[in-house]
Amino acid sequence: MATRPDKPKEYFAKLLEVSEERIDYSEIPLTTVADWAEAEVLLPVTREEFEAIRQFIRARRHRDHESIMPSK
């Protein structure tokens, strides 16, 4: 997936101040399912939250593996 340079926080602060009536949705290009096929969702998390997610995934994979291949 292509990356683009980050915009400064001030840019987003200005966008949030725009009222719904002033938003020009005609500037948004039409998209199709194919445009979103490789889309990623980025969620801001702290290091502690990230580690908790990793541990959860590891435990779940281990549990799933054990249910498929039970140890004797």
Secondary structure as GFF3:
##gff-version 3
##sequence-region A 1 72
A	DSSP	alpha_helix	9	16	.	.	.	ID=ss1
A	DSSP	three_ten_helix	20	22	.	.	.	ID=ss2
A	DSSP	three_ten_helix	25	27	.	.	.	ID=ss3
A	DSSP	three_ten_helix	33	36	.	.	.	ID=ss4
A	DSSP	alpha_helix	47	68	.	.	.	ID=ss5
###
